[in-house]
């Protein structure tokens, strides 16, 4: 895992996590945009995947105490 700190503009990551192959897993840009699976988020939160798997799963199940 590689963690870097950088500048405060769109082209410079202030925080970045990469896998061993150098692929960006998580990127926080200097302009506040966050990318998951991309080094170049275009919105406040950009989630990108080349996998056929679902990009997002929200699990709202919980055990009831009733």
N, C-alpha and C positions, 0 to 999 in steps of 0.2 A: 504494500500500500504506500502511496506517495501522497503527502500532504504539503501543500504550498501556500504561502501567503503572498499577496501581490498588491496591485494598484487599485484605484478607485474608478475605473472606466469600464466600458462594455467589452473591451478587448483583453482585459487582464483579469484572470481569476483571483479573487481574494481568498478562496478556499477551493481545493480540488482534490478529489480522491480518484486514483487510477488503479486498474488491476495490473498484474505483472507484465502484461503485454503492452501497457501504455494506453489502454483504452480508458476513456473517462467514464467513471461510474456516477460521480456526483460533482457538480460544478456550481459554485456560488460566484457570480460575477460582481465586479465593482459597482455596477449600477443596481444591484439588489435582485437581479433575476437569478433563478435557481433552475438548474438542469439536472434531471435524473436520466442517465443514459445518453447524455449529449453534453458537449463542451460549449455549445453555442445556443443557450436558451433564448427564444424569441419573445416569450411572454414572462410574466412574473414567476410562473411555474411551468416548465416544459418537461414532459415525460416522453421519452423516445425508446422504442425497442424494435429490433429487427427480428425478434422471435415471433413464432406463431402463437405463443402463449398470450393470455390476456395481459394487458398493460397494468391494470389496477384491480385489486380485489379489496372490498370493504367487508369485514366480518363483524357483524353486529350481534352475534350470538353470545349469550352469557347464561350462566347457571342462575336459576331463580332460587331465592331463599324462602319462598312462600311454602 
